[in-house]
Amino acid sequence: MTQLSTEEQAIVDLVRDFVDREVKPVARELEHANEYPEALIEQMKELGVFGLAIPEPYGDAAVSTPCYAKVTEELARGWMSLAGAMGGHTVVAKLLLAHGTAEQKDRYLPGMATGRIRATMALTEPGGGSDLQALRTTARADGDEYVVNGTKTWITNARRSQVIALLVRTDPDARPAHRGMSILLCEKGPGLEVSRDLPKLGYKGVESCELSFSDYRTPRSSILGGEEGRGFGQFMQGLEVGRIQVASRATGVARAALEDALRYAQERESFGKPIWQHQSVGNLLADMATKLSAAQQLVQHAARTYDSGVRSDMEAGMAKLFASEAAAQITLDAIRVHGGYGYSTEFDVERYFRDAPLMIVGEGTNEIQRNVIAAQLVKRGGL
């Protein structure tokens, strides 16, 4: 496992203490009520969680991606939705740092570092799913403005974000199609409607919404980096850290499930001994721990590769693929360890089981991850 600096380990420990003290006692009740965790989000702002990816002079100090991944894991261990509240925000921060103009960085990053400005990204469309090149949302130049029309879906934090990194088609005739895509940094205004919150199996509390753009106007200066046609490549780069973040959420949920199952297996007795001593239960715990450890190592490997500055889409894809599939299995096995109680809403393992599938389909489905991994294997000539 990656050795963090003393300062970074202190940040992880601080978030871990916050999760144990403030999140775990209330997460079940908030989640079952599908209630937005306003107080917890405010505490996350105070802890500096929303600025972890934003360096000076805009923020206090950015942490390494391995540290960011561990913070994400701790938040997800308490309640996966809290990690979701800062996931897209971080991707937008990375996009601004890598591609934004000086004016765009000055406008957004200081407020994003404190959480005063919340950001989200909007890629997915109702008919498109993982096929971003089928994009239909358009931005037509009109004087000093763009006029935007289209619909986005599954946009997390859409109601509470002040800036939306919106992938649009600025040149419908471009070939190949991705050369006609751009990112607009959109703020709320006339023509932009958060049309509805989508009902979900898990991932409760934070909203996932549909956005409708109807002759929505935004200044020409809102195009990320000030140049059309670069949006697809910009977002693909941003998704590398996004997939590391989702993989870290998966390890957090899996870790919570393992911790609960391990504790229960030591407390619960049957046939005169703790149930972990029954081979069928002990084998489950052994496999759960092994899968989790392997997933954590893959996440940290991807995080280190990302920080090295080289292309890390294969490493991020591997981490996201393995960690999410492991989390799905580990959360199911935690229910098995708990027996009938695992199916009860009075125990947290049923929540972990409902939250885990999001990481399989979110930030690019695992089928897409396999495509990315295979293509990179061929391009790189193997591992």
C-alpha positions, 0 to 999 in steps of 0.5 A: 500500500502507498506510504503517504506523507505524515501530513497526508496521513493526518488528513486521511485520519481526520476524515476517518474520525469524522466518518466514525464520529459524525457519519456512521451514527446518522447515515442509516436514518438519512439514507432511508429517508432519502434526505440530503445530508446538509449538515455533513456536507457543511462539515466536509467543507470545513474539513477542506474535502472539496479543495483536496484537488486544488493547489495554491494559489487557489486552494490551501494545498492539493494532496496527491491522488493516492491520498485523495483516493484514501479520503474518498474510501473513508467517506464511502465507508461511512456513506457512499453518497458523501463521496459522490457529493465531491466526485464530479466536483473534483473532476471539474477542478482537474479540468479547470486546472489542466485546461482552463483559461486564467480568467476561468481559474480565477473565477471558479477555483477559489470558491470551489476549494472552500466548497462555496462553489460546487461543481458537477459535470454533465455528459450522459444523455437519455438516448446516449448512455456510454456512447458520448459520440452520439451526443445531441446537445448542441451549442450554436454561436450567436454573437458573443454567446452560445445558445444551448439546446438538449437534455442531460441525465444522471447528473449528480448534485445538479440542484446544488451545483453553481457551475456545470461542465457541460459537454456539447456539440459546437460543430455538428458537421465535424468528422470524426464527430468528437472533433466537434465537441466542446465543454461549456462552464455553465451557471444557472440561468433562464433556459436551464431547468433541473427537470426531475430527480431520478429515483434510485435503488441506492445512492440516496440523499444526493440528487441525480437529475435530468437537465433540460436546456432550451435556448439557454445562453452562456457567454462565448468566454465560458468555453473551457480553455477558450477553444472549440473542438477540444471537449471530448479529449478534455473529458476523457482525461478528466475521467481518469481521475473520475474512475479512480474516485469511483473505484475508491468509493467501491473499496470504501463500501466493500471495506464497510461491508467487511468490517461489519461482517467480521464484527458480526461473525465474532459476536454471533454464535451458533452450535456453541462457537462464533460463526467465523469458526464455521468453515463456510463463514470463515471462507467468506471472510477470507475471500472478502478480505483478499478481494478488498486488499487486491482492489485497494492495491489496484486503486493506489497503483492507478493513483500513482500512475495518474500522478506520474503524468503518463496516460493512465486510462488503462490503470484507472479502468482496471481499478474501477472494473475490479474494485466495483465487481469486488464490492458487489460480491463483498456486499452480497457475501456480507449479507450471507454472513449476517444471514436473515439479519443481512436482509433487514433494514435495521443493519447497514449491510443491505445499504452497502448491497444497494449502493455497490451496483452504482460503481459498476455502471457509473463513470463508464460501465464496466463493459466500457472499461473492458474495451478501454483496457483491451485497446490499451493492451494492444496499443502498449504491446501488453502490460 
